[in-house]
Amino acid sequence: MKNILKIVALFVTTSLVTSCSDSYFDVNTPPDAIDTNSTALKDVLSPAIQNTIDAQYSASVSVAQVSQHISSALSNQDIDKHYFSGLDSYWFTTYVKALSNIKVVEDKAIATNSSHYLGIAQILKAINIGLATDLYGDIPYTEASQGGTITYPKYDSQESVYAAIDGLFTDAIAKLSAPNTSIINKPGKEDLIYGGDVNKWIKAAYTFKARYQLHLSKINAGTAATKALESLSKGFTSNADDFQLVYNTVNTNPWYANQLGLNTGNISFLISNQLINAMNGKSFPFSTVTMDPRLLAIVDIRKYPNPASQTTNPDPMVVTNYNGIENGTGANVPGQPGANAKIGIDFFYSKANSPLVIMSFAEAKFIEAEANFIIAGGTATSTGANAAANTAYLAGINANMDKLGVAPALKTAYVADASIAKGAAALALKDIMRQKFIALYLNPETFTDYRRYNFSPNVFVGLKLPKNTDPNNGGNWIRRFVYPNSEKSTNSAVYSTNFKSMITPVWWDK
């Protein structure tokens, strides 16, 4: 953390991305390349947003393996087997880049009385510390990003950080809901997410607020569900509200860039059978359809790893034998010769110009479905919900399919299948969480869902520990990450005091 406090990683914005036609994009430059005192407020928001997205991606690379969206194809990527990990790159991106740049936006917004910029900065801060505390537990917050003032910042309790997250969203909503207090500074094209549309930022704040409120379901399920529904009533109303960064063919989606090795045979990630089996009829047998049509949009099964196991036509619109791989085993494992699913470079989440989605309307509907299920008295093993839960559940499926561009006929057939259209009386939590797991593909939020329900196979059908897990975990699921090596070396006293094993629950998980 000592290094974090001395660096302000400000990046220049140069090229155009996102759905906003004139948006800025950043190019990495040395942290000391810009005099932040002479940089305009509009020039510092883009880097703060970009680095927030980068941090989310950095976490996802490892967390998606723990959540079993993907599986490592390399034996040395040990997080797939729950080995010791501090997510060092993620920590660096969050504290050195994202939060430092957000602090610059905050300071300049305060100095220029620019309330809408300040509201956006508060939302970005909440998103960053929210993911960090969910991954590590107690984290530096109140004494972080203080320049050289505090060399060794304390770690705030997760309970206090959660209170701060809620407060940041509440304050941001108030600022963005009122007229902008600056006569010269109004967010515009430098806003890479919404192009300066403060009403969308308000809806995003409410929707993120609901996410974090539902996280506390293990502390008090009824209260968490009620608060989440209240926030969602003012949150996202369509896919057009999704909080995401859309890339282009020059500044490419990081999953695309990561998977470019596919063309040289250097494959990084396969798709976990936990995801595939939730979509191909194995874990949830279909009645009339043969597969979830979203597989066509997100998973590549062409010519890997055993071309002989494929049909004669490798067209993904024709091939239907989608087979995942068991986490912790690596590629080309005896007994799994048919494993053929990978991320690919021309699918919805992994094309050059794909969006990196942080919060979606589909997720909001599944939060709504779960919250209503809880309020109706539902448990991890019960069957039956209220009409509101069922309506939100189906809306979430439709929203995700629409986002992925699923053909209307395929969507209609899938949603009408008896295994999906079960009706409120037969709806179970496993149905809601299955669909949320699919819709949140590659999103680290799934790891939080797992912990909230203790990795229960009753809720997450088919879920089991990966093969060859770290024996130091004693056959237990990991429930957090350790602090990174940078903290151990530069903030050792605080590191030692706050260190917890990876199987130790965080505050809200106890």
C-alpha positions as CSV (number, residue, x, y, z in Angstrom):
1,M,0.0,0.0,0.0
2,K,3.0,2.3,0.5
3,N,3.5,2.4,-3.2
4,I,-0.2,2.9,-3.9
5,L,-0.2,6.1,-1.8
6,K,2.7,7.6,-3.7
7,I,1.4,7.0,-7.2
8,V,-1.4,8.8,-9.1
9,A,-1.8,6.7,-12.2
10,L,-3.4,9.2,-14.6
11,F,-3.7,8.1,-18.2
12,V,-4.2,10.2,-21.4
13,T,-7.4,9.6,-23.4
14,T,-7.0,9.5,-27.1
15,S,-9.2,7.3,-29.2
16,L,-12.9,6.5,-29.5
17,V,-14.9,3.7,-27.9
18,T,-18.3,2.8,-26.4
19,S,-21.8,3.4,-27.7
20,C,-21.1,7.1,-27.3
21,S,-19.8,8.1,-30.7
22,D,-17.3,10.6,-29.6
23,S,-16.1,9.0,-26.4
24,Y,-12.5,9.1,-25.2
25,F,-10.3,6.1,-24.6
26,D,-7.0,6.0,-22.6
27,V,-3.5,4.9,-23.6
28,N,-1.2,3.9,-20.8
29,T,1.5,6.4,-20.0
30,P,3.9,6.7,-17.1
31,P,2.2,7.9,-13.9
32,D,4.3,11.0,-13.7
33,A,3.7,12.0,-17.4
34,I,0.9,14.4,-16.6
35,D,0.7,17.3,-14.3
36,T,-2.7,16.6,-12.7
37,N,-2.9,20.2,-11.4
38,S,-3.1,21.5,-15.0
39,T,-5.4,18.9,-16.4
40,A,-9.0,19.7,-17.0
41,L,-11.7,17.8,-15.1
42,K,-13.2,16.4,-18.4
43,D,-9.8,14.8,-19.1
44,V,-9.6,12.8,-15.9
45,L,-13.0,11.1,-15.9
46,S,-12.2,8.7,-18.8
47,P,-9.1,7.2,-17.1
48,A,-11.0,6.7,-13.9
49,I,-13.8,4.8,-15.8
50,Q,-11.3,2.8,-17.9
51,N,-9.3,1.7,-15.0
52,T,-12.4,0.7,-13.0
53,I,-13.3,-1.6,-15.9
54,D,-9.8,-2.9,-16.2
55,A,-9.9,-3.8,-12.5
56,Q,-13.1,-5.7,-12.9
57,Y,-11.6,-7.6,-15.8
58,S,-8.4,-8.3,-13.9
59,A,-10.4,-9.9,-11.1
60,S,-12.6,-11.8,-13.5
61,V,-9.7,-13.7,-15.0
62,S,-9.1,-15.5,-11.7
63,V,-12.5,-15.3,-10.1
64,A,-14.3,-16.8,-13.2
65,Q,-12.2,-19.9,-12.7
66,V,-13.2,-20.2,-9.0
67,S,-16.8,-19.6,-10.1
68,Q,-16.4,-22.3,-12.8
69,H,-17.5,-20.2,-15.7
70,I,-14.1,-21.1,-17.2
71,S,-11.3,-23.6,-16.5
72,S,-7.6,-23.2,-16.9
73,A,-6.1,-25.2,-19.8
74,L,-2.7,-24.8,-18.2
75,S,-1.4,-26.8,-15.3
76,N,0.4,-23.8,-13.8
77,Q,-2.6,-21.6,-13.4
78,D,-3.3,-22.7,-9.9
79,I,-6.2,-20.5,-8.9
80,D,-8.3,-23.0,-10.9
81,K,-7.4,-25.4,-8.1
82,H,-7.9,-22.9,-5.3
83,Y,-4.2,-22.4,-4.6
84,F,-2.8,-19.4,-2.7
85,S,-3.5,-16.2,-4.6
86,G,-3.5,-12.5,-3.8
87,L,-4.8,-11.3,-7.1
88,D,-1.8,-8.9,-7.3
89,S,-2.6,-7.4,-10.7
90,Y,-6.2,-6.7,-9.6
91,W,-5.1,-5.0,-6.4
92,F,-2.6,-2.9,-8.3
93,T,-5.1,-1.9,-10.9
94,T,-7.7,-1.0,-8.3
95,Y,-5.6,1.0,-5.9
96,V,-2.8,2.4,-8.0
97,K,-4.9,3.2,-11.1
98,A,-8.6,3.2,-10.5
99,L,-9.0,4.7,-7.0
100,S,-6.1,7.1,-7.5
101,N,-7.7,8.5,-10.7
102,I,-11.1,8.7,-9.0
103,K,-9.5,10.7,-6.2
104,V,-8.2,13.2,-8.9
105,V,-11.8,13.4,-10.3
106,E,-13.2,14.0,-6.8
107,D,-10.7,16.6,-5.9
108,K,-11.2,18.5,-9.1
109,A,-14.9,18.2,-8.9
110,I,-14.9,19.6,-5.4
111,A,-12.6,22.4,-6.4
112,T,-14.8,23.5,-9.3
113,N,-18.1,22.8,-7.5
114,S,-19.0,20.2,-10.2
115,S,-21.6,18.1,-8.4
116,H,-22.4,15.7,-11.3
117,Y,-18.8,14.8,-11.8
118,L,-18.5,14.2,-8.1
119,G,-21.6,12.0,-8.1
120,I,-20.1,9.9,-10.9
121,A,-16.8,9.6,-9.0
122,Q,-18.6,8.4,-5.9
123,I,-20.3,5.7,-7.9
124,L,-17.0,4.6,-9.4
125,K,-15.4,4.5,-6.0
126,A,-18.2,2.4,-4.5
127,I,-17.9,-0.1,-7.4
128,N,-14.2,-0.4,-6.8
129,I,-14.2,-0.8,-3.1
130,G,-17.3,-3.0,-3.3
131,L,-15.5,-5.6,-5.4
132,A,-12.3,-5.3,-3.3
133,T,-14.0,-5.9,0.0
134,D,-16.0,-8.8,-1.4
135,L,-12.7,-10.4,-2.5
136,Y,-10.5,-9.7,0.5
137,G,-12.8,-8.8,3.4
138,D,-11.2,-5.9,5.4
139,I,-9.4,-3.4,3.1
140,P,-7.7,0.0,3.2
141,Y,-10.4,2.6,2.6
142,T,-10.5,5.7,4.8
143,E,-6.7,6.1,4.8
144,A,-6.1,5.0,1.2
145,S,-5.3,7.3,-1.7
146,Q,-3.9,10.0,0.7
147,G,-0.7,10.7,-1.2
148,G,2.3,10.8,1.1
149,T,0.2,11.8,4.2
150,I,-0.3,8.3,5.4
151,T,2.4,5.8,4.6
152,Y,0.8,2.7,6.1
153,P,-3.0,2.9,5.9
154,K,-5.2,0.9,8.2
155,Y,-7.5,-1.8,7.0
156,D,-11.2,-0.9,7.6
157,S,-13.6,-3.6,8.7
158,Q,-15.8,-5.0,5.9
159,E,-18.9,-4.0,7.9
160,S,-17.8,-0.3,7.9
161,V,-16.8,-0.5,4.2
162,Y,-20.3,-1.8,3.3
163,A,-21.8,1.1,5.2
164,A,-19.5,3.4,3.2
165,I,-20.6,1.8,-0.1
166,D,-24.2,2.4,0.6
167,G,-23.5,5.9,1.7
168,L,-21.5,6.6,-1.5
169,F,-24.4,5.5,-3.7
170,T,-26.9,7.5,-1.6
171,D,-24.8,10.6,-1.8
172,A,-24.2,10.2,-5.5
173,I,-27.9,9.8,-6.2
174,A,-28.6,13.0,-4.4
175,K,-25.9,14.9,-6.3
176,L,-27.0,13.6,-9.7
177,S,-30.7,14.1,-9.0
178,A,-30.2,17.8,-8.2
179,P,-29.2,20.5,-10.8
180,N,-25.5,20.5,-11.5
181,T,-23.8,23.1,-9.3
182,S,-21.1,23.9,-11.9
183,I,-21.8,26.4,-14.7
184,I,-18.7,25.2,-16.7
185,N,-18.4,21.5,-16.1
186,K,-21.0,19.0,-17.3
187,P,-20.2,15.4,-18.0
188,G,-20.2,14.6,-21.7
189,K,-18.3,12.4,-24.2
190,E,-15.6,11.7,-21.7
191,D,-18.1,9.6,-19.8
192,L,-17.3,6.3,-21.4
193,I,-20.3,4.5,-19.9
194,Y,-23.4,6.8,-20.5
195,G,-22.0,9.8,-22.4
196,G,-23.0,12.3,-19.7
197,D,-26.6,11.0,-19.2
198,V,-26.9,11.5,-15.4
199,N,-30.3,9.8,-15.3
200,K,-28.7,6.5,-16.4
201,W,-26.0,7.0,-13.7
202,I,-28.8,7.4,-11.1
203,K,-30.4,4.2,-12.3
204,A,-27.0,2.5,-12.2
205,A,-26.4,3.7,-8.6
206,Y,-29.8,2.3,-7.5
207,T,-29.1,-1.0,-9.2
208,F,-25.6,-1.4,-7.8
209,K,-27.1,-0.5,-4.4
210,A,-29.5,-3.4,-4.7
211,R,-26.7,-5.7,-5.5
212,Y,-24.8,-4.9,-2.3
213,Q,-28.0,-4.9,-0.2
214,L,-28.8,-8.4,-1.3
215,H,-25.2,-9.4,-0.5
216,L,-26.3,-9.2,3.2
217,S,-28.9,-11.9,2.9
218,K,-27.0,-14.2,5.2
219,I,-27.1,-11.5,7.9
220,N,-30.9,-10.8,7.5
221,A,-32.5,-12.2,4.4
222,G,-35.8,-10.4,4.8
223,T,-34.3,-7.0,5.3
224,A,-31.7,-7.5,2.5
225,A,-34.5,-8.6,0.1
226,T,-36.8,-5.7,1.0
227,K,-34.1,-3.1,0.7
228,A,-32.9,-4.5,-2.7
229,L,-36.4,-4.4,-4.1
230,E,-36.9,-0.8,-3.0
231,S,-33.7,0.2,-4.8
232,L,-34.5,-1.8,-7.9
233,S,-37.8,0.1,-8.2
234,K,-35.7,3.1,-9.3
235,G,-33.0,1.1,-11.1
236,F,-32.5,-0.3,-14.6
237,T,-35.5,-0.7,-16.8
238,S,-34.0,-2.2,-20.0
239,N,-30.8,-3.5,-21.5
240,A,-30.1,0.1,-22.7
241,D,-29.2,0.9,-19.1
242,D,-26.5,-1.7,-18.7
243,F,-23.3,-0.5,-17.1
244,Q,-20.6,-1.6,-19.5
245,L,-17.7,-0.4,-21.6
246,V,-17.9,-1.2,-25.3
247,Y,-14.6,-1.6,-27.1
248,N,-13.6,-1.3,-30.7
249,T,-11.3,-3.0,-33.1
250,V,-8.4,-0.6,-32.2
251,N,-8.9,-0.7,-28.4
252,T,-10.0,-4.2,-28.1
253,N,-12.0,-6.1,-25.4
254,P,-9.5,-7.7,-23.0
255,W,-11.0,-11.2,-23.3
256,Y,-10.4,-10.9,-27.0
257,A,-6.8,-9.9,-26.5
258,N,-6.3,-12.6,-24.0
259,Q,-7.6,-15.3,-26.4
260,L,-5.6,-14.2,-29.4
261,G,-3.2,-17.0,-28.5
262,L,-5.9,-19.4,-29.8
263,N,-4.7,-18.7,-33.3
264,T,-1.2,-20.0,-32.4
265,G,-2.4,-23.0,-30.3
266,N,-1.6,-21.3,-27.0
267,I,-5.0,-21.8,-25.5
268,S,-5.6,-20.2,-22.1
269,F,-9.1,-21.0,-21.0
270,L,-11.7,-23.7,-21.7
271,I,-15.3,-23.5,-20.6
272,S,-16.2,-25.2,-17.4
273,N,-18.6,-28.1,-17.4
274,Q,-20.5,-26.3,-14.6
275,L,-21.6,-23.7,-17.2
276,I,-22.0,-26.1,-20.1
277,N,-24.0,-28.6,-18.1
278,A,-26.4,-25.8,-17.0
279,M,-27.1,-25.1,-20.7
280,N,-26.9,-28.4,-22.6
281,G,-29.6,-30.3,-20.7
282,K,-27.4,-32.3,-18.4
283,S,-28.0,-30.6,-15.1
284,F,-31.5,-29.4,-16.1
285,P,-33.1,-31.8,-18.6
286,F,-35.2,-30.1,-21.3
287,S,-38.6,-31.1,-22.5
288,T,-38.7,-29.9,-26.1
289,V,-35.6,-28.0,-26.9
290,T,-32.1,-29.6,-27.1
291,M,-29.9,-26.8,-25.8
292,D,-29.8,-23.3,-24.5
293,P,-29.4,-21.1,-27.7
294,R,-27.1,-18.8,-25.8
295,L,-24.4,-21.4,-26.2
296,L,-24.3,-20.3,-29.9
297,A,-23.5,-16.8,-28.8
298,I,-20.9,-17.2,-26.1
299,V,-19.1,-20.5,-26.5
300,D,-16.7,-21.7,-29.3
301,I,-16.5,-25.5,-30.0
302,R,-14.7,-25.4,-33.3
303,K,-11.8,-27.8,-33.7
304,Y,-10.5,-28.0,-30.2
305,P,-9.0,-29.9,-28.5
306,N,-9.9,-33.1,-30.5
307,P,-11.1,-32.3,-34.0
308,A,-12.0,-36.0,-34.5
309,S,-14.6,-35.7,-31.8
310,Q,-16.5,-33.0,-33.7
311,T,-19.1,-33.4,-36.4
312,T,-18.0,-33.0,-40.0
313,N,-19.4,-29.4,-40.0
314,P,-17.6,-27.1,-37.5
315,D,-20.2,-24.3,-37.9
316,P,-21.2,-23.4,-34.3
317,M,-24.8,-22.9,-35.6
318,V,-24.9,-26.5,-36.5
319,V,-22.7,-28.4,-34.0
320,T,-24.5,-29.1,-30.8
321,N,-22.2,-31.4,-28.8
322,Y,-21.0,-28.8,-26.3
323,N,-18.8,-30.4,-23.7
324,G,-17.1,-28.6,-20.9
325,I,-14.1,-29.6,-18.8
326,E,-13.9,-30.2,-15.1
327,N,-12.1,-27.5,-13.2
328,G,-8.7,-28.3,-11.8
329,T,-7.8,-30.9,-14.5
330,G,-6.3,-28.9,-17.3
331,A,-6.5,-29.6,-21.0
332,N,-6.4,-33.0,-22.8
333,V,-7.2,-34.9,-19.6
334,P,-7.7,-38.7,-19.9
335,G,-11.4,-39.4,-19.5
336,Q,-12.4,-36.0,-21.0
337,P,-11.5,-36.4,-24.6
338,G,-14.7,-34.7,-25.7
339,A,-14.0,-31.4,-23.9
340,N,-14.3,-28.9,-26.7
341,A,-15.7,-25.6,-25.4
342,K,-13.5,-22.5,-25.2
343,I,-14.0,-18.7,-25.1
344,G,-13.1,-18.0,-28.8
345,I,-12.4,-14.6,-30.4
346,D,-15.7,-13.9,-32.3
347,F,-18.4,-14.5,-29.7
348,F,-20.5,-12.0,-27.7
349,Y,-18.2,-11.5,-24.7
350,S,-14.9,-12.0,-26.5
351,K,-15.0,-10.2,-29.9
352,A,-12.6,-7.3,-30.5
353,N,-15.5,-4.8,-30.1
354,S,-17.4,-6.7,-27.4
355,P,-18.7,-4.9,-24.3
356,L,-17.3,-5.7,-20.9
357,V,-20.5,-5.8,-18.8
358,I,-20.3,-5.0,-15.1
359,M,-24.0,-4.7,-14.2
360,S,-26.9,-5.6,-16.5
361,F,-30.6,-5.3,-16.6
362,A,-30.7,-9.1,-16.6
363,E,-28.9,-9.2,-13.3
364,A,-31.3,-6.7,-11.9
365,K,-34.2,-8.9,-12.8
366,F,-32.6,-11.9,-11.2
367,I,-31.9,-9.9,-8.0
368,E,-35.6,-9.0,-8.1
369,A,-36.6,-12.6,-8.6
370,E,-34.4,-13.9,-5.7
371,A,-35.5,-11.1,-3.4
372,N,-39.2,-11.8,-4.1
373,F,-38.5,-15.5,-3.6
374,I,-37.0,-14.8,-0.2
375,I,-39.9,-12.5,0.8
376,A,-42.4,-15.3,-0.2
377,G,-40.6,-17.6,2.3
378,G,-38.4,-19.4,-0.1
379,T,-35.3,-21.3,1.0
380,A,-32.4,-23.1,-0.7
381,T,-34.5,-26.3,-1.0
382,S,-38.1,-25.1,-1.1
383,T,-40.4,-25.0,-4.2
384,G,-42.8,-22.3,-4.9
385,A,-42.7,-18.5,-5.1
386,N,-44.9,-15.5,-5.6
387,A,-45.9,-14.2,-9.0
388,A,-43.5,-11.3,-8.8
389,A,-40.5,-13.7,-8.5
390,N,-41.6,-15.8,-11.5
391,T,-42.2,-12.7,-13.6
392,A,-38.8,-11.2,-12.8
393,Y,-37.1,-14.6,-13.4
394,L,-38.6,-14.9,-16.9
395,A,-37.8,-11.2,-17.6
396,G,-34.2,-11.8,-16.7
397,I,-33.9,-14.7,-19.2
398,N,-35.5,-12.7,-22.0
399,A,-33.3,-9.7,-21.2
400,N,-30.1,-11.7,-21.4
401,M,-31.2,-13.5,-24.6
402,D,-32.1,-10.1,-26.2
403,K,-28.7,-8.8,-25.2
404,L,-26.9,-11.7,-26.8
405,G,-28.9,-11.4,-29.9
406,V,-30.6,-14.8,-29.7
407,A,-33.0,-15.3,-32.6
408,P,-36.6,-14.7,-31.5
409,A,-37.8,-18.2,-32.5
410,L,-35.0,-19.8,-30.5
411,K,-35.7,-17.6,-27.5
412,T,-39.4,-18.3,-27.6
413,A,-38.9,-22.0,-27.8
414,Y,-36.4,-22.0,-24.9
415,V,-38.5,-19.9,-22.6
416,A,-41.6,-22.0,-23.3
417,D,-39.9,-25.3,-22.5
418,A,-41.4,-26.9,-19.4
419,S,-38.0,-26.9,-17.7
420,I,-38.0,-23.1,-17.9
421,A,-41.6,-22.0,-17.8
422,K,-42.4,-23.8,-14.6
423,G,-44.8,-21.3,-13.1
424,A,-44.6,-19.6,-9.7
425,A,-45.8,-22.7,-7.9
426,A,-43.0,-24.9,-9.1
427,L,-40.2,-22.3,-9.2
428,A,-37.1,-23.1,-7.1
429,L,-34.1,-21.0,-6.1
430,K,-31.9,-23.3,-8.2
431,D,-33.9,-22.1,-11.3
432,I,-33.3,-18.5,-10.5
433,M,-29.6,-18.9,-9.7
434,R,-29.0,-21.1,-12.7
435,Q,-30.2,-18.4,-15.0
436,K,-28.3,-15.7,-13.1
437,F,-25.1,-17.8,-13.4
438,I,-25.6,-18.0,-17.2
439,A,-26.4,-14.3,-17.6
440,L,-23.4,-13.3,-15.4
441,Y,-20.9,-15.3,-17.5
442,L,-17.3,-14.1,-16.6
443,N,-18.7,-11.7,-14.0
444,P,-17.0,-12.1,-10.5
445,E,-20.4,-11.5,-8.9
446,T,-21.1,-15.3,-9.1
447,F,-18.4,-15.9,-6.5
448,T,-20.5,-13.9,-4.0
449,D,-23.6,-15.8,-4.9
450,Y,-21.8,-19.1,-4.2
451,R,-20.7,-17.9,-0.8
452,R,-24.1,-16.5,0.1
453,Y,-25.5,-20.0,-0.3
454,N,-22.5,-21.9,1.0
455,F,-21.7,-23.5,-2.5
456,S,-24.8,-25.6,-2.1
457,P,-25.4,-28.1,-4.9
458,N,-29.1,-27.7,-4.1
459,V,-28.9,-24.1,-5.3
460,F,-26.1,-24.5,-7.9
461,V,-26.8,-27.9,-9.4
462,G,-23.8,-30.0,-10.2
463,L,-21.4,-27.7,-8.3
464,K,-18.4,-29.5,-6.7
465,L,-14.8,-28.7,-5.8
466,P,-12.4,-28.8,-8.6
467,K,-10.0,-31.7,-9.0
468,N,-6.5,-31.5,-7.4
469,T,-7.4,-28.7,-5.0
470,D,-4.7,-27.2,-2.7
471,P,-4.4,-29.7,0.2
472,N,-3.8,-26.7,2.6
473,N,-7.5,-25.9,2.2
474,G,-8.5,-29.2,3.7
475,G,-11.0,-30.0,1.0
476,N,-12.9,-26.7,1.6
477,W,-14.0,-24.1,-0.8
478,I,-12.1,-20.8,-0.8
479,R,-14.1,-17.9,0.5
480,R,-11.7,-15.0,0.0
481,F,-8.3,-14.1,-1.4
482,V,-5.2,-13.3,0.5
483,Y,-3.7,-9.8,0.4
484,P,-1.1,-9.3,-2.5
485,N,2.6,-9.6,-2.2
486,S,3.0,-5.8,-2.4
487,E,1.2,-5.5,0.9
488,K,3.4,-8.1,2.5
489,S,6.5,-6.3,1.5
490,T,5.6,-2.6,1.9
491,N,2.9,-2.7,4.6
492,S,4.0,-5.8,6.5
493,A,2.7,-4.9,10.0
494,V,-0.8,-4.2,8.7
495,Y,-0.6,-7.2,6.4
496,S,0.3,-9.6,9.3
497,T,-2.4,-8.2,11.6
498,N,-5.2,-8.6,8.9
499,F,-4.1,-11.7,7.2
500,K,-6.8,-14.5,6.9
501,S,-6.6,-17.8,5.1
502,M,-8.5,-18.2,1.9
503,I,-11.1,-20.5,3.5
504,T,-12.0,-18.0,6.2
505,P,-15.4,-16.4,5.5
506,V,-15.7,-12.6,5.1
507,W,-17.9,-10.6,7.4
508,W,-21.2,-11.0,5.5
509,D,-20.5,-14.7,4.8
510,K,-20.4,-15.9,8.4
